[in-house]
């Protein structure tokens, strides 16, 4: 194993002890590190290796000069991307794709919410790369048994939620006896079972007993409700016939 792509969530402000132990092993084995130039895990990774005078590092960036760089001894790789791409996120995705495909394994330090980190994990699976994930909510690295795409999706969606259309698709693909086949029918079901209460201004209030079944986001006064996987269990429990045989 000669190279690793280290990535992670911008929300992370300090390196966990287990991650530091992994970094020390990287140093001991002289593994070449590819890392980006963002805040959060990227800059924390750079600082740790710079503080240990480890310079087998390449900082990948889409800019003429990296946004963050902790040592002038680090190599810089300006990653090219399709100039037809206008979105900043898509440009950064092109850079992350380069780092995934040009390294032997991926090490992701993840808060379970970061969409970019989740995409890096999915890409590692797609390219059959060796993968290590430190999951902050568990304060440890995931086991080999936990490193399967379906489990990673469940972790991600338990933090970010499924959209109404995604949860309806899951209902339709399940064996639950229900007449819910559209988003409007799902909403009506939740209101009729007094899980949701809708006010005249269209604002939805979730009964306090059921708040753990949903992820509620509020941006600029606008409310977005997403659904956790256990909503399916809630619908099944309240189905007259339960599950189809």
C-alpha positions as CSV (number, residue, x, y, z in Angstrom):
1,X,0.0,0.0,0.0
2,X,1.8,3.1,-1.3
3,X,-0.7,5.9,-1.2
4,X,-3.8,7.1,0.6
5,X,-6.5,9.7,0.0
6,X,-7.4,11.4,3.3
7,X,-10.7,13.3,3.4
8,X,-13.4,14.2,5.8
9,X,-16.0,16.6,7.1
10,X,-15.5,20.3,7.3
11,X,-17.4,20.3,10.6
12,X,-14.6,18.3,12.4
13,X,-12.4,20.7,14.4
14,X,-9.9,18.3,16.1
15,X,-8.4,15.0,15.1
16,X,-9.6,12.1,17.2
17,X,-6.9,10.0,18.9
18,X,-7.6,6.9,16.8
19,X,-7.1,9.0,13.6
20,X,-3.8,10.3,15.0
21,X,-2.6,6.7,15.6
22,X,-3.5,5.9,12.0
23,X,-1.5,8.9,10.8
24,X,1.5,7.8,12.9
25,X,1.4,4.5,11.1
26,X,1.3,6.3,7.7
27,X,4.4,8.1,8.8
28,X,6.1,4.9,9.9
29,X,5.4,3.2,6.6
30,X,6.2,6.3,4.5
31,X,2.9,6.2,2.7
32,X,2.2,9.0,0.2
33,X,-0.7,11.1,1.3
34,X,-3.1,12.9,-1.0
35,X,-5.3,15.5,0.7
36,X,-7.3,18.5,-0.4
37,X,-7.1,22.1,0.6
38,X,-10.5,22.7,2.4
39,X,-11.1,23.6,6.1
40,X,-11.9,20.9,8.6
41,X,-10.2,17.5,8.1
42,X,-8.1,18.7,5.1
43,X,-6.3,21.4,7.0
44,X,-6.1,19.3,10.3
45,X,-4.4,16.5,8.3
46,X,-2.0,19.0,6.7
47,X,-1.1,20.5,10.1
48,X,-0.6,17.2,11.8
49,X,1.9,15.9,9.2
50,X,3.6,19.3,9.0
51,X,4.1,19.4,12.8
52,X,5.7,15.9,12.5
53,X,8.0,17.1,9.6
54,X,6.4,14.5,7.3
55,X,6.5,15.8,3.8
56,X,5.4,12.8,1.7
57,X,2.3,14.8,1.0
58,X,0.5,16.1,-2.1
59,X,-2.0,18.9,-1.7
60,X,-4.6,18.6,-4.5
61,X,-6.4,21.8,-5.5
62,X,-8.4,23.2,-8.4
63,X,-7.0,26.6,-7.9
64,X,-3.7,28.2,-8.9
65,X,-2.7,28.2,-5.2
66,X,-4.2,25.9,-2.5
67,X,-6.7,27.6,-0.2
68,X,-4.8,26.0,2.7
69,X,-1.3,24.7,2.8
70,X,0.6,24.0,6.0
71,X,4.2,23.5,4.6
72,X,6.1,24.8,1.7
73,X,7.7,21.3,1.5
74,X,4.4,19.7,0.5
75,X,3.9,19.0,-3.2
76,X,1.0,20.8,-5.0
77,X,-1.1,19.2,-7.7
78,X,-3.4,21.5,-9.6
79,X,-6.1,19.0,-10.7
80,X,-7.7,19.8,-14.1
81,X,-11.4,19.6,-14.6
82,X,-13.9,20.0,-17.5
83,X,-14.1,23.7,-18.1
84,X,-17.7,23.4,-19.0
85,X,-18.4,22.7,-15.3
86,X,-19.7,25.9,-13.6
87,X,-20.7,24.5,-10.2
88,X,-18.0,24.9,-7.4
89,X,-19.2,21.6,-5.9
90,X,-18.8,19.7,-9.2
91,X,-15.3,21.1,-9.6
92,X,-14.4,19.9,-6.2
93,X,-16.0,16.5,-7.0
94,X,-13.7,16.2,-10.0
95,X,-10.7,16.8,-7.7
96,X,-11.9,14.2,-5.2
97,X,-12.5,11.7,-8.1
98,X,-8.9,12.2,-9.1
99,X,-7.6,11.5,-5.6
100,X,-9.7,8.4,-5.3
101,X,-8.6,6.9,-8.6
102,X,-4.9,7.9,-8.1
103,X,-4.4,6.3,-4.7
104,X,-4.5,2.8,-3.3
105,X,-6.9,3.4,-0.5
106,X,-9.3,6.0,1.1
107,X,-9.3,7.1,4.7
108,X,-12.5,9.1,5.5
109,X,-13.0,10.9,8.8
110,X,-16.8,11.4,8.8
111,X,-19.5,13.1,10.8
112,X,-22.2,11.0,9.1
113,X,-23.7,14.2,7.5
114,X,-21.1,15.5,5.0
115,X,-22.4,14.9,1.5
116,X,-18.9,15.3,0.0
117,X,-17.4,12.7,2.4
118,X,-20.3,10.3,1.7
119,X,-19.6,10.7,-2.0
120,X,-15.9,9.9,-1.4
121,X,-17.0,6.7,0.4
122,X,-19.3,5.7,-2.4
123,X,-16.6,6.3,-4.9
124,X,-14.2,4.1,-3.0
125,X,-16.7,1.3,-3.1
126,X,-17.3,1.9,-6.9
127,X,-13.6,1.7,-7.6
128,X,-13.0,-1.3,-5.3
129,X,-10.5,0.7,-3.2
130,X,-9.4,-0.3,0.3
131,X,-11.4,1.8,2.7
132,X,-11.2,3.0,6.3
133,X,-13.8,5.2,7.9
134,X,-13.6,6.9,11.3
135,X,-17.2,7.7,12.3
136,X,-17.4,10.5,14.9
137,X,-20.7,9.5,16.3
138,X,-19.3,6.1,17.4
139,X,-15.8,7.6,18.2
140,X,-14.1,4.7,16.4
141,X,-13.4,3.3,13.0
142,X,-16.0,1.1,11.4
143,X,-15.4,-2.6,11.4
144,X,-15.0,-4.7,8.3
145,X,-18.5,-6.0,8.8
146,X,-19.9,-2.4,8.9
147,X,-18.1,-1.4,5.7
148,X,-20.8,-2.3,3.3
149,X,-22.7,0.2,1.1
150,X,-26.2,-0.4,2.6
151,X,-24.9,0.2,6.1
152,X,-23.1,3.4,5.1
153,X,-26.3,4.6,3.4
154,X,-28.3,3.9,6.6
155,X,-25.8,5.9,8.7
156,X,-25.9,8.8,6.2
157,X,-29.7,8.8,6.0
158,X,-30.1,8.5,9.7
159,X,-28.4,11.8,10.0
160,X,-29.7,13.6,6.9
161,X,-32.9,11.8,6.3
162,X,-34.8,10.5,3.2
163,X,-36.8,12.9,1.1
164,X,-40.6,12.2,1.0
165,X,-40.3,10.7,-2.5
166,X,-37.4,8.5,-1.4
167,X,-39.3,7.1,1.5
168,X,-42.4,6.5,-0.7
169,X,-40.2,4.5,-3.0
170,X,-39.0,2.5,0.0
171,X,-42.6,1.9,1.1
172,X,-43.6,0.7,-2.4
173,X,-40.6,-1.6,-2.5
174,X,-41.4,-3.0,1.0
175,X,-43.8,-5.8,2.0
176,X,-46.0,-3.4,4.1
177,X,-49.7,-3.5,3.5
178,X,-50.6,0.1,2.8
179,X,-52.3,2.3,0.2
180,X,-49.5,4.9,0.4
181,X,-48.1,5.3,-3.2
182,X,-47.6,9.0,-3.4
183,X,-46.1,11.8,-1.3
184,X,-49.5,13.4,-0.8
185,X,-50.8,10.1,0.5
186,X,-47.9,9.8,2.9
187,X,-48.5,13.3,4.3
188,X,-52.3,12.6,4.6
189,X,-51.5,9.3,6.5
190,X,-49.2,11.1,8.9
191,X,-51.8,13.8,9.6
192,X,-54.7,11.2,10.0
193,X,-52.6,9.3,12.5
194,X,-51.9,12.6,14.4
195,X,-48.2,12.3,13.8
196,X,-48.2,15.5,11.8
197,X,-50.3,18.6,12.6
198,X,-50.7,21.0,9.7
199,X,-51.5,24.7,10.3
200,X,-53.2,27.1,7.9
201,X,-49.8,28.6,6.9
202,X,-48.8,25.0,5.8
203,X,-46.3,24.7,8.7
204,X,-46.0,21.2,10.0
205,X,-45.7,20.3,13.6
206,X,-44.5,16.8,14.6
207,X,-46.0,15.2,17.7
208,X,-43.3,15.1,20.3
209,X,-43.6,11.3,20.6
210,X,-42.5,10.9,17.0
211,X,-39.6,13.4,16.6
212,X,-37.0,10.7,16.5
213,X,-38.5,9.4,13.2
214,X,-37.7,12.6,11.3
215,X,-34.9,15.1,10.5
216,X,-36.1,18.7,10.5
217,X,-34.1,21.4,8.8
218,X,-34.9,25.2,8.9
219,X,-33.1,27.5,6.5
220,X,-34.2,31.1,6.1
221,X,-37.5,30.5,7.7
222,X,-38.3,27.5,5.4
223,X,-38.9,24.2,7.0
224,X,-37.8,20.9,5.4
225,X,-38.9,17.6,6.9
226,X,-37.0,14.4,5.9
227,X,-37.6,10.9,7.0
228,X,-35.5,8.3,8.9
229,X,-35.6,4.6,8.0
230,X,-37.6,3.8,11.1
231,X,-40.7,5.6,9.6
232,X,-41.2,2.3,7.7
233,X,-41.6,0.5,11.0
234,X,-44.0,3.1,12.2
235,X,-46.2,2.6,9.1
236,X,-46.0,-1.2,9.5
237,X,-47.0,-1.1,13.1
238,X,-50.1,1.0,12.2
239,X,-51.0,-1.2,9.3
240,X,-54.0,-3.5,9.9
241,X,-52.4,-6.4,8.2
242,X,-48.7,-5.7,8.9
243,X,-46.3,-7.2,6.4
244,X,-47.2,-9.1,3.3
245,X,-46.3,-12.7,3.3
